[in-house]
Amino acid sequence: MGNVSDGASKSALRRSLLERRSVSDPVRRGRDDARLAARVTEWIASHTAGSTAPGPSASGSGTPVSASGGVITIAAHVPVDVEPGATSLAPDRLLDSLATIAGMPPVRLLLPVCPPGPPAALHWAEYSDGSTRGSLAPGKYGLPEPVGPRLGPEAIADAAVVIVPGVAADRTGMRMGRGAGYYDRSLAHATGAVAVILHPNEVVDAVPHDVHDLPVDAVITADELILPRP
């Protein structure tokens, strides 16, 4: 399952891929992002079809609701700059596609809120509650965050699926982020299926990883859906 990391190999791969992102063609990214949004929503619809998906309870404890009848909770993120999903012409394309998925019950969309202090598990807030959408404002590091009540790190447990960012992944599902560890800490609270979204050239032969790292359930790019097998 990939290569065990000594730290240096992971840093070198991360640096190389981020440099490649920084000079990528925005027109190509725009075309890719439209296809990525469609592929993500198709995976979510197929993954949750006919199943019982975790949803919010009155206490916020994640009492299950039927995927065919209740609100489905999805946790995602706001793509920025040259990240997958952050097209220069329509930066909210991915969020809009997640907030309303054809043929599915209403979607309660949770987005991350970066807590103050050193890296820790992300907090969450609603971008949509199944009927209305909220707004975004700059948060820590200037990243867009939902405006509204803050939920704790445990709120991610309500999500039937979790869409996370990354810098690279391999076909075994090992994911590499930017290195701060916010998502590694956050996914310890997740109970739903986890998918990382990437640009097509960011699926690599092997992601250096540590022995405690766990693979994601899906790797999604504009070109393909990868479902790693146990």
Buried (B, 14 or more C-beta within 10 A) or exposed (E): BBBEBEEEBBBEBBEEBBEEBEEEEEEEBBEBBBEBBEBBBBBBBEBBEEEEBBBBEEEEEBEBBEBBEBBBBBBBBBBBEBBBBBBEEBBBBBBEBBBBBEEBBBBBBBBBBBBEEEBBBBBBBBBBBBEEBBEBEEBEEEBBBBEBEEBBBBBBBBBBBBBBBBBBBBBBBBBBBEBEEBBBBBBEBBEBBBBBBBBBEBBBEBBBBEEEBBBBBBBBBBBEBBBBEE
